[in-house]
Amino acid sequence: MMNTCRNTYTPITRRGMLQHTAAGFGWMAFAAMNAKLAQAADEYTSPLTPKSPHFLGKAKRVIFLFMQGGPSHLDTFDWKPELKKNGGKSASSSDNNKDKAGKLLAPQFKFAPQGQSGLPISELFPELSRHADDLCLLNGMHTSNAAHPQATIALHTGSVNFVRPSMGSWVTYGLGSECENLPGFITINPVGLGGAQNYGSSFLPASYQGTRVDLEAGGILDIRNRHLSHERQRSQIDLIQEMNRDLLGKHPGHSELDGVIQSFELAYRMQTSVPSVLNLAAEKASTLDHYGINNDATREFGTQCLMARRLAESGVRFIQVSNRGWDQHRELKSALRKNCAGIDRPIAALLQDLKDRDMLKDTLVLWGGEFGRSPQDQADSGDGRRHNNQGYSMWMAGGGVKGGIRYGATDEMGGTSVLGKLGTHDLHATMLHLLGFDHTKLTYRYAGRDFRLTDVYGDVAREILA
């Protein structure tokens, strides 16, 4: 049989080769580009990746309970028997307040020793008093300004004159976040005074700014596209992020672009993680009752405190909850009673909840306002106090502070800090120390200068360290 098969060879022209392989060149280019983007993604490190502090701190996170308006320390946590004796008398040169005219207003509520430590606490806090042995009363606080906006900004940022990063941003910058699906810093129902400065990151990368949660507005808005599947939306985000990271590779150190990358990714992940954390429907009825969420007087603040515990448990580094209405120039007795009734049960529940979960030891709880109130009454009204930035009280609990102690003191009438004086920078320095930072070394270079939360001031209150 004859073999009819023949080997034939047809030469290919350059034009023919290009026609047959053009698509292949495109695939080669795409593969190279994809490999480059994949490498960039692998090399990218999130700014919120957990970081090590300067040394091993006792605290891992902070819950800041901010009472806007200036709570009266003289009716809550700074017992002054001499003021009680001299109530109704005119201020004299013997009481360190001779520059402030007006009659002295005695404490409007009874104080009693609480706990084994015997801390004197006002009758306004029957629930919180059960945790007296966990509290470190800071009775020697003072600040530089007696106006609400300026004092509020100073407390949150350490500066009145310039826009500076908030303390929550500094903490997140130093420690990162323990949860990749949640921000490192969340502020619940922030107050209006000071605005976004109170939780802004200023010149720090945008990744470290606080995420605002407004309960009345439904928490965090769900921005997911309900017309696309999770997979399709994830693909869109991935494509955008690849292009952003490629651009970042061409412009390394571009903090704004880095913030965009982080915010896109975090915003997408938050859509599923945040609602579940903030949803209290799964909590036991006993827990809701414990926080006072079933009571009209305590519902709002109780909800914030329970959310704060859940956020802390989920790895958020700095959580702030705020309570308004402490500016009592008039009707102090009735207004202060209402204020304290609204926060007493929720705060006691928060402390107990943290202890039950073995979290109070590494959670620093900070309570206080931007300043305090005066020993003198308001225009001889007999039922109100003026602003007072020269002496007031805050308190700390957990996170490596000694419990059951009073640190610092105001004078015998409670108007001026005289012992264990703590200014705003000292408070910040102590907080950072408890988190494991030397406040003089937690810096960020901006405009040719190394900035820090405490500016060029601040001393750690070592006497309160456990």
Secondary structure by P-SEA (a helix, b strand, c coil): ccccbbbbbbbbcaaaaaaacaaaaaaaaaaaaaaaaaaaaaacccccccccccccccccbbbbbcccccccccccccccaaaaaaccccccccccccccbbbbbcccbbbbbccccccccccccccccccccccccccccccccccaaaaaaaaaccccccccccaaaaaaaaccccccccccbbbcccccccccccccccccccccbbbbbbcccccccccccccccaaaaaaaaaaaaaaaaaaaaacccaaaaaaaaaaaaaaaaaccccccccccccccaaaaaaacccccccaaaaaaaaaaaaaaaacccbbbbbbcccccccaaaaaaaaaaaacaaaaaaaaaaaaaacccccbbbbbbccbbbbcccccccccccccccccccccccccccccccccccccccccccccccccaaaaaaaaaaaacccccccccccccccccccccbbbbcccccc
